Amino acid sequence: MRTLPSSATARAATALVEALQQRFVAGLEAAAAAAGMPARLAPVEWLRDDGRHGGGVRWGTADSAMFGRASINVSTVHYDDLPDRKLASASALSSIVHPADPRRPSMHLHVSWTEMRDGSGYWRVMADLNPALPDQADRQRFIAALREAAPEQYDAAAEQGDRYFFIPALGRHRGVTHFYLEAYTTGDWDRDAALARRVEEAAISTYCSLLQRPLAGVASAAERAAQLAYHTVYLFQVLTLDRGTTSGLMVHDQNDEGIMGSLPPSIDPVLLASWAKLVPPPQGELVDRLVTVLAGTPASPGVTVDAAAKHALAKAVREHYRLHPRALDLQASGDVVPPTVSNHQAIS
């Protein structure tokens, strides 16, 4: 049985991320129905230490007419029975949607409340639009929705997001617009929680609306090739630069499929391999490991990132950073690197 943290604020944060999860699941299913390609997301529960330290529920679907991959993951981890740990609890919603049609954009969002043993805590709020085929009108709608939700914070969040999601080896960003508040707190929990909810609700409603846009005909071969290349960029960024993903993998192996839920359905291994020489050492070794793992998966037309591949990729990432712990300093960061991330205590 999955237990919940004893802290009132941690429980409130859990309720918040679970409500956002249900809102997103319902919105995705409604968008799929409106687009004429009904899809249902199914729940999978996972437990941290058999539920003693919490766990979560992941709603997902894959390989449908509408969604190539969708993962809406809630995690609530706590250490009520380990008073010596500085981290008391963390409640998070981490979501990614990769539509099947390359003309529909991918979208990632994350919101989490991290609480320390002394009762202090902070929010992490992210939302970013990630199209394989950029559309300026979609970008402007997404920006406008987030700016309206967080008018005082938007400019700083956009600047920090652009910095975090920049890929130096490729000289490009992962997406077309990024919102990122790291270690955010004003000291007013209710006010900060309302901001987090407002930003994520704006991202969810805007994105689900974008998904419903009618498309004429079928995607061309060139558009599908662009999607495969972009999905390769996405996996490259997540597994070599994303600090939150790496932290989640390093602290435990009980939710690898959920933590790796952001990975796209397929990638181009040849393109991925070509980037090994562009990253600083020892990250080229990591890229080579990832390519080796994926080389054994089915090819159609790229390699499929299935459940088995996710577990193997997670293992490869862990082995790399255990061998090269200083390589963690090469990962992306925002304005600050919270101790829960730098010390591998965060969840994803």
C-alpha positions in Angstrom: 0.0 0.0 0.0 1.3 3.5 -0.9 1.6 5.8 2.1 1.4 9.6 2.1 3.6 12.1 3.9 2.5 13.3 7.3 3.1 17.0 6.5 0.0 19.0 5.8 1.7 21.0 3.0 3.1 17.9 1.4 -0.4 16.3 1.4 -1.8 19.5 -0.1 0.9 19.5 -2.8 0.0 15.8 -3.5 -3.7 16.7 -3.9 -2.7 19.6 -6.3 -0.5 17.4 -8.6 -3.1 14.6 -8.6 -5.8 17.1 -9.6 -3.7 18.4 -12.4 -2.9 14.9 -13.5 -6.7 14.1 -13.8 -7.3 17.3 -15.6 -4.5 16.5 -18.2 -5.7 12.9 -18.7 -9.2 14.1 -19.3 -8.1 16.8 -21.6 -5.9 14.5 -23.7 -8.7 12.0 -24.1 -11.2 14.8 -25.0 -8.7 16.2 -27.6 -8.2 12.7 -29.1 -12.0 12.2 -29.4 -12.4 15.7 -30.9 -9.7 14.9 -33.5 -11.6 11.7 -34.5 -9.0 9.4 -33.0 -10.3 8.3 -29.6 -7.6 7.1 -27.1 -7.7 6.0 -23.5 -4.9 6.5 -21.0 -4.5 3.7 -18.5 -3.1 3.9 -14.9 -0.1 2.0 -13.6 0.9 2.2 -9.9 4.4 2.0 -8.6 5.7 1.8 -5.0 8.7 3.3 -3.4 10.1 0.6 -1.0 6.9 -1.4 -1.2 4.9 1.8 -0.4 6.7 2.6 2.9 8.2 5.7 1.3 5.3 6.5 -1.0 5.1 6.0 -4.8 2.8 7.1 -7.5 0.5 6.5 -10.4 1.4 6.9 -14.0 -1.3 7.3 -16.7 -0.1 6.5 -20.2 -0.7 5.3 -23.7 1.4 4.5 -26.7 1.2 3.6 -30.4 -2.3 4.9 -30.9 -3.5 6.9 -33.9 -3.4 10.1 -31.8 -0.4 9.5 -29.4 2.9 8.0 -30.2 3.7 8.3 -26.5 2.0 9.9 -23.5 3.0 9.7 -19.9 1.3 11.6 -17.1 3.2 10.6 -13.9 2.6 11.6 -10.3 5.2 10.7 -7.6 5.0 11.3 -3.9 8.0 10.2 -2.0 8.6 10.9 1.7 10.9 9.9 4.5 8.8 10.3 7.6 10.5 7.3 9.2 14.0 8.5 8.4 14.4 11.7 10.5 18.1 12.0 9.7 17.4 12.8 6.1 17.4 16.4 5.1 14.7 15.8 2.4 11.3 15.2 4.1 9.2 14.7 1.0 8.6 15.6 -2.7 5.4 15.6 -4.6 5.6 15.9 -8.4 3.7 15.7 -11.7 5.9 15.0 -14.7 4.2 14.8 -18.0 5.2 14.4 -21.7 3.1 13.9 -24.8 4.5 13.0 -28.2 1.7 12.9 -30.7 1.8 10.3 -33.5 1.4 12.9 -36.3 4.5 15.1 -36.7 2.3 18.2 -37.4 1.1 18.1 -33.8 3.6 19.4 -31.2 5.0 17.5 -28.2 4.6 19.2 -24.8 6.4 18.7 -21.5 5.3 20.0 -18.1 6.5 19.5 -14.5 5.4 20.8 -11.2 6.7 19.7 -7.8 6.8 20.7 -4.2 10.0 19.7 -2.3 9.9 19.9 1.5 12.9 19.8 3.7 13.1 18.4 7.2 13.0 21.8 8.8 9.7 22.6 7.1 11.1 24.9 4.4 10.4 24.0 0.8 10.2 25.2 -2.8 8.3 24.8 -6.1 9.7 23.7 -9.4 7.4 24.8 -12.3 8.0 24.0 -15.9 6.1 24.0 -19.2 7.6 23.8 -22.7 6.3 23.4 -26.2 8.3 21.0 -28.3 7.3 20.7 -32.0 9.1 18.7 -34.6 7.7 21.2 -37.1 7.6 24.6 -35.5 4.5 26.7 -35.9 4.7 30.4 -35.0 1.0 30.7 -34.2 1.1 27.7 -31.8 4.2 29.2 -30.1 2.5 32.6 -29.6 -0.6 31.0 -28.2 1.4 29.0 -25.7 3.5 32.0 -24.7 0.4 34.2 -24.3 -1.3 31.6 -22.0 1.7 31.3 -19.7 2.3 35.0 -19.6 -1.4 35.6 -18.6 -1.1 32.9 -15.9 2.2 34.3 -14.4 2.6 37.9 -15.6 5.1 38.9 -12.9 7.2 35.7 -13.3 7.0 35.1 -17.0 10.0 37.0 -18.3 12.4 35.5 -15.7 10.9 32.0 -16.2 11.2 32.2 -20.0 14.9 33.3 -19.7 15.7 30.6 -17.3 13.9 28.0 -19.4 15.7 29.0 -22.5 19.0 28.6 -20.7 18.1 25.2 -19.2 16.8 23.7 -22.4 19.7 24.9 -24.6 21.8 22.1 -26.1 25.4 23.4 -26.4 26.6 20.5 -28.6 23.9 21.2 -31.2 23.7 25.0 -30.8 19.9 24.8 -30.4 17.1 24.7 -27.9 15.0 21.6 -27.3 11.7 23.4 -27.8 10.4 26.6 -29.2 9.3 28.2 -25.8 10.2 27.2 -22.3 8.8 28.3 -18.9 11.0 27.3 -15.9 10.8 28.4 -12.2 13.4 26.6 -10.1 13.5 26.6 -6.3 10.6 29.1 -6.3 9.1 30.4 -3.1 7.9 33.7 -1.8 7.3 32.3 1.7 3.5 32.3 1.1 2.7 28.7 0.4 -0.9 29.2 -0.7 0.0 32.0 -3.1 2.9 30.0 -4.6 0.7 26.9 -4.9 -2.0 28.9 -6.7 0.7 30.2 -9.1 1.9 26.7 -9.8 -1.6 25.5 -10.4 -2.4 28.4 -12.7 0.6 27.9 -14.9 0.1 24.2 -15.3 -3.7 24.6 -16.0 -2.9 27.2 -18.6 -0.3 24.9 -20.3 -2.7 21.9 -20.2 -5.7 23.7 -21.6 -3.8 25.5 -24.3 -1.9 22.4 -25.4 -5.1 20.2 -25.5 -6.7 22.9 -27.7 -3.7 22.8 -30.0 -4.1 19.1 -30.4 -7.6 19.4 -31.6 -6.6 21.5 -34.6 -7.8 19.7 -37.8 -5.1 18.4 -40.1 -5.5 17.9 -43.9 -4.5 14.6 -45.4 -1.6 12.6 -44.0 1.9 13.6 -43.0 4.5 13.5 -45.7 7.7 11.4 -45.6 9.7 14.5 -45.1 7.6 15.5 -42.1 8.0 12.1 -40.6 11.7 12.2 -41.1 11.8 15.6 -39.4 9.9 14.1 -36.5 12.3 11.2 -36.2 15.3 13.6 -36.2 13.6 15.8 -33.6 12.8 12.9 -31.4 16.5 12.0 -31.5 17.3 15.5 -30.3 14.7 15.1 -27.5 16.2 11.9 -26.2 19.7 13.3 -26.5 18.8 16.3 -24.3 16.9 14.3 -21.7 19.6 11.6 -21.2 22.7 13.8 -21.4 21.6 17.2 -20.0 18.4 16.9 -18.0 19.4 17.2 -14.3 15.9 16.2 -13.0 15.8 12.9 -15.0 19.4 12.0 -13.9 18.6 12.7 -10.3 15.6 10.5 -10.4 17.5 7.7 -11.9 20.4 7.9 -9.5 18.4 7.9 -6.3 16.5 4.7 -7.0 15.5 2.2 -9.7 11.9 1.6 -8.7 10.2 3.8 -11.3 12.5 3.7 -14.3 9.7 3.4 -16.8 8.0 6.5 -15.2 11.2 8.5 -15.0 12.0 7.7 -18.6 8.4 8.4 -19.7 9.5 11.5 -21.5 11.4 9.6 -24.1 9.9 9.6 -27.6 8.7 6.3 -29.3 11.6 6.0 -31.7 14.8 7.7 -32.7 17.6 7.6 -35.3 20.6 5.8 -33.8 22.9 6.9 -36.6 22.1 10.6 -36.0 22.5 10.1 -32.2 25.9 8.4 -32.7 27.1 11.4 -34.7 26.8 13.6 -31.7 29.2 11.7 -29.5 32.1 13.7 -30.8 30.4 17.0 -30.2 30.0 16.7 -26.4 32.7 17.3 -23.8 34.4 14.3 -22.3 33.3 12.0 -20.8 29.8 12.5 -22.2 30.8 11.0 -25.5 31.1 7.7 -23.6 27.5 8.2 -22.4 26.2 8.8 -26.0 28.1 5.7 -27.2 26.4 3.7 -24.4 23.0 4.9 -25.3 23.6 4.0 -29.0 24.8 0.5 -28.0 21.6 0.0 -25.9 19.3 1.1 -28.7 21.1 -0.8 -31.4 19.5 -4.0 -30.1 15.9 -2.8 -30.5 13.6 -3.2 -33.5 14.0 -0.8 -36.4 11.0 0.7 -38.1 12.3 3.1 -39.5 14.4 4.2 -36.5 14.8 2.2 -33.3 11.9 1.8 -31.0 12.3 3.1 -27.4 10.1 0.5 -25.7 9.9 -0.5 -22.0 12.9 -2.8 -22.2 14.9 -0.1 -23.9 13.9 2.4 -21.2 15.2 0.1 -18.4 18.4 -0.5 -20.3 18.9 3.2 -20.9 18.3 3.9 -17.2 21.0 1.4 -16.3 23.4 2.9 -18.8 22.9 6.4 -17.3 23.4 5.2 -13.8 26.6 3.3 -14.6 28.0 6.3 -16.5 27.5 8.7 -13.6 28.7 6.3 -11.0 31.9 5.9 -13.1 32.1 9.7 -13.8 30.4 11.5 -10.9 32.0 14.8 -11.9 30.2 14.7 -15.2 27.0 15.7 -13.3 28.5 19.2 -13.4 28.1 19.2 -17.2 24.3 18.9 -17.0 21.9 21.8 -17.5 21.0 24.1 -14.7 18.7 27.1 -14.1 19.4 30.0 -11.8 20.2 27.6 -8.9 20.8 23.9 -8.4 18.8 22.8 -5.4 20.5 20.5 -3.0 17.9 17.8 -3.6 19.1 17.7 -7.2 22.8 18.1 -6.7 22.8 15.5 -4.0 20.7 13.0 -6.0 17.8 13.1 -3.6 15.1 14.5 -6.0 12.3 12.5 -7.6 11.1 12.7 -11.2 
